[in-house]
Amino acid sequence: MFSYSQSLSYFSKSNVAIWLSLAFQAGTINAGGFLACHSFVTHVTGFSTMIGTEAASGRVLRALGFVSVPGFFILGTMVSAFFVDRRLQTQRRPLYPVVFFLIFFLMLSVTIAGLFEVFGPFGHPVSMSKHYILLASLCLAAGLQNATVTSAFGAIVRTSHLTGITTDLGIGLVRVLSGSHKIQTRTNEVRANWFRIGLIVMFTFGSFVSAYAYLHAQYWGFLIPTGIATILFIWSLVRFNSVVRGH
């Protein structure tokens, strides 16, 4: 399903479609966490900042609670690595359908739990007693997604946060404008930059579309990332089965 290369510009249109879909989904997950309990979830940076500020403010127990949440992001990456990276490293077929099913299950569970008020009212400030499971589930899903893309595409692209892609875009723009594109041709560098812009746009668009849904439908909004996860799971399962039958 995925392919490995050392250059962002050599991937197929189907690969790019997957990237854009996952970037859109990551935007919906991040927006959901922020609007539900005022906390970003698709990157660890925000949690590290909260841990430091809470500890400095004397709220040590609250800071300790935040410490464990990013651990679920790491757990998600480890689960993905077990089903994807470990098998790629041993030249076996990666189990992408398992990972996408887990993301689907997490998103569906968050939706149902939210509707049954497990996390309390939508939009209240983060409370570890009420929002811990929500934050843990969203971080777990983000870790699963990010590690899968990292393993499948040789660590040259991320979809759950934009820092690396934005950095690569800035470097790529200078390479194109200054003519210092030594790693690959100017055409490929330009193409890679357009891919990076696409990821940034889709993450932002996912945040925008889902934010509208969250603000009007609250926890029902999590059906958007759930729907994307469903499509990706079915698609990966069909592709996986077709490859198996081909052998």
BELSUL-V13487 format. One record per helix or strand of 3 or more residues. SS is the DSSP state (H for helix, E for strand). FROM is the first residue (numbers start at 1). LEN is the number of residues. Records with the same first field share a line. If there is no record, write none. Layout:
BEGIN
SS: FROM-LEN  FROM-LEN
END
This chain:
BEGIN
H: 8-3  13-25  44-13  60-30  96-20  128-25  163-16  186-61
END
